[in-house]
Amino acid sequence: MANTHHPHHRDEQSDPTVDIPYFRSKLIAMREEIDELEQARSESQATVELDQTRVGRLSRMDAMQQQAMAQATSERARTHLLRIESALKRCDDGSYGDCLRCETPIDPRRLEVDPAATLCIQCAEQPAD
């Protein structure tokens, strides 16, 4: 039977352990993908032409709306990049995979869905203080 790589394994007591190199590579791939998307998106954020003699009113409104949407998307990407960079720092300092609120290990299945997760599912479901 082929040996397949799993992002986590369970020891004899069924305690999950986090495969930091696996998640580090996922985080780096996510960062690269966002960087590539942002480079492609940068053209969408060019300054909207406001010269009324060259562009009709509705075209300007549409261009401004598209620019606002592109800026919002870019802001979400920047926020996601910050979460990824923070997770990579936690990989380096040995705290990756631990909940930042209660310090218990985050289930690797949660990290598989969101490698930049900072909270265990129990803390994430609680309202923020």
Biotite code that builds the C-alpha atoms (Angstrom):
import biotite.structure as struc

atoms = struc.array([
    struc.Atom([0.000, 0.000, 0.000], chain_id="A", res_id=1, res_name="MET", atom_name="CA", element="C"),
    struc.Atom([1.351, 3.454, -0.925], chain_id="A", res_id=2, res_name="ALA", atom_name="CA", element="C"),
    struc.Atom([2.497, 5.739, 1.846], chain_id="A", res_id=3, res_name="ASN", atom_name="CA", element="C"),
    struc.Atom([0.386, 8.894, 1.572], chain_id="A", res_id=4, res_name="THR", atom_name="CA", element="C"),
    struc.Atom([1.255, 12.102, 3.381], chain_id="A", res_id=5, res_name="HIS", atom_name="CA", element="C"),
    struc.Atom([-1.290, 13.303, 5.890], chain_id="A", res_id=6, res_name="HIS", atom_name="CA", element="C"),
    struc.Atom([-1.244, 16.785, 7.441], chain_id="A", res_id=7, res_name="PRO", atom_name="CA", element="C"),
    struc.Atom([-1.532, 15.238, 10.884], chain_id="A", res_id=8, res_name="HIS", atom_name="CA", element="C"),
    struc.Atom([-1.314, 11.934, 12.598], chain_id="A", res_id=9, res_name="HIS", atom_name="CA", element="C"),
    struc.Atom([-2.704, 10.640, 15.817], chain_id="A", res_id=10, res_name="ARG", atom_name="CA", element="C"),
    struc.Atom([-0.593, 8.985, 18.466], chain_id="A", res_id=11, res_name="ASP", atom_name="CA", element="C"),
    struc.Atom([-1.725, 6.134, 20.650], chain_id="A", res_id=12, res_name="GLU", atom_name="CA", element="C"),
    struc.Atom([-3.856, 8.441, 22.814], chain_id="A", res_id=13, res_name="GLN", atom_name="CA", element="C"),
    struc.Atom([-5.534, 10.043, 19.761], chain_id="A", res_id=14, res_name="SER", atom_name="CA", element="C"),
    struc.Atom([-4.027, 13.463, 20.442], chain_id="A", res_id=15, res_name="ASP", atom_name="CA", element="C"),
    struc.Atom([-3.659, 15.385, 17.184], chain_id="A", res_id=16, res_name="PRO", atom_name="CA", element="C"),
    struc.Atom([-0.209, 16.670, 16.305], chain_id="A", res_id=17, res_name="THR", atom_name="CA", element="C"),
    struc.Atom([0.462, 19.312, 13.705], chain_id="A", res_id=18, res_name="VAL", atom_name="CA", element="C"),
    struc.Atom([2.814, 18.701, 10.792], chain_id="A", res_id=19, res_name="ASP", atom_name="CA", element="C"),
    struc.Atom([4.355, 22.195, 10.712], chain_id="A", res_id=20, res_name="ILE", atom_name="CA", element="C"),
    struc.Atom([6.397, 21.709, 7.486], chain_id="A", res_id=21, res_name="PRO", atom_name="CA", element="C"),
    struc.Atom([3.239, 20.588, 5.672], chain_id="A", res_id=22, res_name="TYR", atom_name="CA", element="C"),
    struc.Atom([1.238, 23.611, 6.830], chain_id="A", res_id=23, res_name="PHE", atom_name="CA", element="C"),
    struc.Atom([4.190, 25.973, 6.226], chain_id="A", res_id=24, res_name="ARG", atom_name="CA", element="C"),
    struc.Atom([4.274, 24.843, 2.583], chain_id="A", res_id=25, res_name="SER", atom_name="CA", element="C"),
    struc.Atom([0.487, 25.348, 2.315], chain_id="A", res_id=26, res_name="LYS", atom_name="CA", element="C"),
    struc.Atom([0.801, 28.850, 3.782], chain_id="A", res_id=27, res_name="LEU", atom_name="CA", element="C"),
    struc.Atom([3.633, 29.761, 1.405], chain_id="A", res_id=28, res_name="ILE", atom_name="CA", element="C"),
    struc.Atom([1.604, 28.493, -1.575], chain_id="A", res_id=29, res_name="ALA", atom_name="CA", element="C"),
    struc.Atom([-1.394, 30.547, -0.411], chain_id="A", res_id=30, res_name="MET", atom_name="CA", element="C"),
    struc.Atom([0.807, 33.645, -0.082], chain_id="A", res_id=31, res_name="ARG", atom_name="CA", element="C"),
    struc.Atom([2.208, 33.162, -3.597], chain_id="A", res_id=32, res_name="GLU", atom_name="CA", element="C"),
    struc.Atom([-1.277, 32.697, -5.047], chain_id="A", res_id=33, res_name="GLU", atom_name="CA", element="C"),
    struc.Atom([-2.528, 35.909, -3.419], chain_id="A", res_id=34, res_name="ILE", atom_name="CA", element="C"),
    struc.Atom([0.554, 37.809, -4.635], chain_id="A", res_id=35, res_name="ASP", atom_name="CA", element="C"),
    struc.Atom([-0.092, 36.609, -8.203], chain_id="A", res_id=36, res_name="GLU", atom_name="CA", element="C"),
    struc.Atom([-3.771, 37.564, -8.023], chain_id="A", res_id=37, res_name="LEU", atom_name="CA", element="C"),
    struc.Atom([-2.897, 41.001, -6.652], chain_id="A", res_id=38, res_name="GLU", atom_name="CA", element="C"),
    struc.Atom([-0.452, 41.628, -9.502], chain_id="A", res_id=39, res_name="GLN", atom_name="CA", element="C"),
    struc.Atom([-3.134, 40.694, -12.029], chain_id="A", res_id=40, res_name="ALA", atom_name="CA", element="C"),
    struc.Atom([-5.692, 42.833, -10.196], chain_id="A", res_id=41, res_name="ARG", atom_name="CA", element="C"),
    struc.Atom([-3.501, 45.946, -10.047], chain_id="A", res_id=42, res_name="SER", atom_name="CA", element="C"),
    struc.Atom([-4.670, 47.002, -13.512], chain_id="A", res_id=43, res_name="GLU", atom_name="CA", element="C"),
    struc.Atom([-8.244, 47.170, -12.200], chain_id="A", res_id=44, res_name="SER", atom_name="CA", element="C"),
    struc.Atom([-7.223, 49.779, -9.665], chain_id="A", res_id=45, res_name="GLN", atom_name="CA", element="C"),
    struc.Atom([-6.009, 52.351, -12.146], chain_id="A", res_id=46, res_name="ALA", atom_name="CA", element="C"),
    struc.Atom([-7.339, 55.822, -11.406], chain_id="A", res_id=47, res_name="THR", atom_name="CA", element="C"),
    struc.Atom([-10.826, 56.341, -12.791], chain_id="A", res_id=48, res_name="VAL", atom_name="CA", element="C"),
    struc.Atom([-10.914, 58.853, -15.641], chain_id="A", res_id=49, res_name="GLU", atom_name="CA", element="C"),
    struc.Atom([-13.204, 61.686, -14.546], chain_id="A", res_id=50, res_name="LEU", atom_name="CA", element="C"),
    struc.Atom([-13.002, 63.836, -17.702], chain_id="A", res_id=51, res_name="ASP", atom_name="CA", element="C"),
    struc.Atom([-16.671, 64.250, -18.651], chain_id="A", res_id=52, res_name="GLN", atom_name="CA", element="C"),
    struc.Atom([-15.824, 65.028, -22.247], chain_id="A", res_id=53, res_name="THR", atom_name="CA", element="C"),
    struc.Atom([-14.221, 61.611, -22.713], chain_id="A", res_id=54, res_name="ARG", atom_name="CA", element="C"),
    struc.Atom([-16.421, 59.283, -20.646], chain_id="A", res_id=55, res_name="VAL", atom_name="CA", element="C"),
    struc.Atom([-20.187, 59.308, -20.152], chain_id="A", res_id=56, res_name="GLY", atom_name="CA", element="C"),
    struc.Atom([-21.701, 59.678, -16.681], chain_id="A", res_id=57, res_name="ARG", atom_name="CA", element="C"),
    struc.Atom([-22.878, 56.047, -16.427], chain_id="A", res_id=58, res_name="LEU", atom_name="CA", element="C"),
    struc.Atom([-19.532, 54.750, -17.674], chain_id="A", res_id=59, res_name="SER", atom_name="CA", element="C"),
    struc.Atom([-17.753, 56.814, -15.002], chain_id="A", res_id=60, res_name="ARG", atom_name="CA", element="C"),
    struc.Atom([-20.115, 55.515, -12.314], chain_id="A", res_id=61, res_name="MET", atom_name="CA", element="C"),
    struc.Atom([-19.540, 51.946, -13.493], chain_id="A", res_id=62, res_name="ASP", atom_name="CA", element="C"),
    struc.Atom([-15.769, 52.476, -13.551], chain_id="A", res_id=63, res_name="ALA", atom_name="CA", element="C"),
    struc.Atom([-15.852, 53.983, -10.054], chain_id="A", res_id=64, res_name="MET", atom_name="CA", element="C"),
    struc.Atom([-17.919, 51.047, -8.771], chain_id="A", res_id=65, res_name="GLN", atom_name="CA", element="C"),
    struc.Atom([-15.511, 48.555, -10.342], chain_id="A", res_id=66, res_name="GLN", atom_name="CA", element="C"),
    struc.Atom([-12.582, 50.419, -8.807], chain_id="A", res_id=67, res_name="GLN", atom_name="CA", element="C"),
    struc.Atom([-14.238, 50.374, -5.351], chain_id="A", res_id=68, res_name="ALA", atom_name="CA", element="C"),
    struc.Atom([-14.882, 46.639, -5.673], chain_id="A", res_id=69, res_name="MET", atom_name="CA", element="C"),
    struc.Atom([-11.269, 46.046, -6.724], chain_id="A", res_id=70, res_name="ALA", atom_name="CA", element="C"),
    struc.Atom([-10.025, 48.091, -3.763], chain_id="A", res_id=71, res_name="GLN", atom_name="CA", element="C"),
    struc.Atom([-12.222, 46.117, -1.342], chain_id="A", res_id=72, res_name="ALA", atom_name="CA", element="C"),
    struc.Atom([-10.957, 42.844, -2.815], chain_id="A", res_id=73, res_name="THR", atom_name="CA", element="C"),
    struc.Atom([-7.381, 44.077, -2.499], chain_id="A", res_id=74, res_name="SER", atom_name="CA", element="C"),
    struc.Atom([-7.971, 45.021, 1.153], chain_id="A", res_id=75, res_name="GLU", atom_name="CA", element="C"),
    struc.Atom([-9.316, 41.523, 1.879], chain_id="A", res_id=76, res_name="ARG", atom_name="CA", element="C"),
    struc.Atom([-6.236, 40.052, 0.197], chain_id="A", res_id=77, res_name="ALA", atom_name="CA", element="C"),
    struc.Atom([-3.941, 42.257, 2.345], chain_id="A", res_id=78, res_name="ARG", atom_name="CA", element="C"),
    struc.Atom([-5.762, 41.098, 5.482], chain_id="A", res_id=79, res_name="THR", atom_name="CA", element="C"),
    struc.Atom([-5.409, 37.463, 4.408], chain_id="A", res_id=80, res_name="HIS", atom_name="CA", element="C"),
    struc.Atom([-1.698, 38.009, 3.684], chain_id="A", res_id=81, res_name="LEU", atom_name="CA", element="C"),
    struc.Atom([-1.228, 39.408, 7.201], chain_id="A", res_id=82, res_name="LEU", atom_name="CA", element="C"),
    struc.Atom([-2.907, 36.307, 8.655], chain_id="A", res_id=83, res_name="ARG", atom_name="CA", element="C"),
    struc.Atom([-0.625, 34.082, 6.553], chain_id="A", res_id=84, res_name="ILE", atom_name="CA", element="C"),
    struc.Atom([2.516, 35.989, 7.579], chain_id="A", res_id=85, res_name="GLU", atom_name="CA", element="C"),
    struc.Atom([1.454, 35.734, 11.225], chain_id="A", res_id=86, res_name="SER", atom_name="CA", element="C"),
    struc.Atom([0.933, 31.970, 10.861], chain_id="A", res_id=87, res_name="ALA", atom_name="CA", element="C"),
    struc.Atom([4.379, 31.599, 9.249], chain_id="A", res_id=88, res_name="LEU", atom_name="CA", element="C"),
    struc.Atom([5.925, 33.468, 12.209], chain_id="A", res_id=89, res_name="LYS", atom_name="CA", element="C"),
    struc.Atom([4.146, 31.077, 14.575], chain_id="A", res_id=90, res_name="ARG", atom_name="CA", element="C"),
    struc.Atom([5.638, 28.178, 12.564], chain_id="A", res_id=91, res_name="CYS", atom_name="CA", element="C"),
    struc.Atom([9.072, 29.698, 13.217], chain_id="A", res_id=92, res_name="ASP", atom_name="CA", element="C"),
    struc.Atom([8.572, 30.312, 16.942], chain_id="A", res_id=93, res_name="ASP", atom_name="CA", element="C"),
    struc.Atom([6.971, 26.939, 17.637], chain_id="A", res_id=94, res_name="GLY", atom_name="CA", element="C"),
    struc.Atom([3.525, 28.222, 18.567], chain_id="A", res_id=95, res_name="SER", atom_name="CA", element="C"),
    struc.Atom([1.814, 27.304, 15.270], chain_id="A", res_id=96, res_name="TYR", atom_name="CA", element="C"),
    struc.Atom([-1.243, 25.150, 15.820], chain_id="A", res_id=97, res_name="GLY", atom_name="CA", element="C"),
    struc.Atom([-1.936, 26.466, 19.322], chain_id="A", res_id=98, res_name="ASP", atom_name="CA", element="C"),
    struc.Atom([-5.048, 28.537, 20.001], chain_id="A", res_id=99, res_name="CYS", atom_name="CA", element="C"),
    struc.Atom([-4.063, 32.141, 20.726], chain_id="A", res_id=100, res_name="LEU", atom_name="CA", element="C"),
    struc.Atom([-6.876, 32.479, 23.264], chain_id="A", res_id=101, res_name="ARG", atom_name="CA", element="C"),
    struc.Atom([-6.841, 29.257, 25.317], chain_id="A", res_id=102, res_name="CYS", atom_name="CA", element="C"),
    struc.Atom([-3.456, 27.855, 24.156], chain_id="A", res_id=103, res_name="GLU", atom_name="CA", element="C"),
    struc.Atom([-4.843, 24.367, 23.466], chain_id="A", res_id=104, res_name="THR", atom_name="CA", element="C"),
    struc.Atom([-3.900, 22.665, 20.181], chain_id="A", res_id=105, res_name="PRO", atom_name="CA", element="C"),
    struc.Atom([-6.068, 23.572, 17.192], chain_id="A", res_id=106, res_name="ILE", atom_name="CA", element="C"),
    struc.Atom([-7.482, 20.467, 15.528], chain_id="A", res_id=107, res_name="ASP", atom_name="CA", element="C"),
    struc.Atom([-5.401, 19.788, 12.386], chain_id="A", res_id=108, res_name="PRO", atom_name="CA", element="C"),
    struc.Atom([-8.638, 19.302, 10.447], chain_id="A", res_id=109, res_name="ARG", atom_name="CA", element="C"),
    struc.Atom([-9.441, 22.966, 11.178], chain_id="A", res_id=110, res_name="ARG", atom_name="CA", element="C"),
    struc.Atom([-5.945, 23.972, 10.060], chain_id="A", res_id=111, res_name="LEU", atom_name="CA", element="C"),
    struc.Atom([-6.439, 21.963, 6.870], chain_id="A", res_id=112, res_name="GLU", atom_name="CA", element="C"),
    struc.Atom([-9.467, 24.139, 6.064], chain_id="A", res_id=113, res_name="VAL", atom_name="CA", element="C"),
    struc.Atom([-7.772, 27.384, 7.199], chain_id="A", res_id=114, res_name="ASP", atom_name="CA", element="C"),
    struc.Atom([-4.010, 27.034, 7.753], chain_id="A", res_id=115, res_name="PRO", atom_name="CA", element="C"),
    struc.Atom([-3.918, 30.614, 9.088], chain_id="A", res_id=116, res_name="ALA", atom_name="CA", element="C"),
    struc.Atom([-6.499, 29.898, 11.832], chain_id="A", res_id=117, res_name="ALA", atom_name="CA", element="C"),
    struc.Atom([-5.534, 31.389, 15.187], chain_id="A", res_id=118, res_name="THR", atom_name="CA", element="C"),
    struc.Atom([-8.310, 29.975, 17.368], chain_id="A", res_id=119, res_name="LEU", atom_name="CA", element="C"),
    struc.Atom([-9.559, 26.497, 18.161], chain_id="A", res_id=120, res_name="CYS", atom_name="CA", element="C"),
    struc.Atom([-13.146, 25.863, 17.099], chain_id="A", res_id=121, res_name="ILE", atom_name="CA", element="C"),
    struc.Atom([-14.464, 26.336, 20.655], chain_id="A", res_id=122, res_name="GLN", atom_name="CA", element="C"),
    struc.Atom([-12.840, 29.768, 21.007], chain_id="A", res_id=123, res_name="CYS", atom_name="CA", element="C"),
    struc.Atom([-13.782, 30.771, 17.458], chain_id="A", res_id=124, res_name="ALA", atom_name="CA", element="C"),
    struc.Atom([-17.443, 30.077, 18.236], chain_id="A", res_id=125, res_name="GLU", atom_name="CA", element="C"),
    struc.Atom([-17.373, 32.283, 21.352], chain_id="A", res_id=126, res_name="GLN", atom_name="CA", element="C"),
    struc.Atom([-18.168, 35.982, 20.985], chain_id="A", res_id=127, res_name="PRO", atom_name="CA", element="C"),
    struc.Atom([-15.104, 38.248, 21.057], chain_id="A", res_id=128, res_name="ALA", atom_name="CA", element="C"),
    struc.Atom([-14.407, 39.880, 24.413], chain_id="A", res_id=129, res_name="ASP", atom_name="CA", element="C"),
])
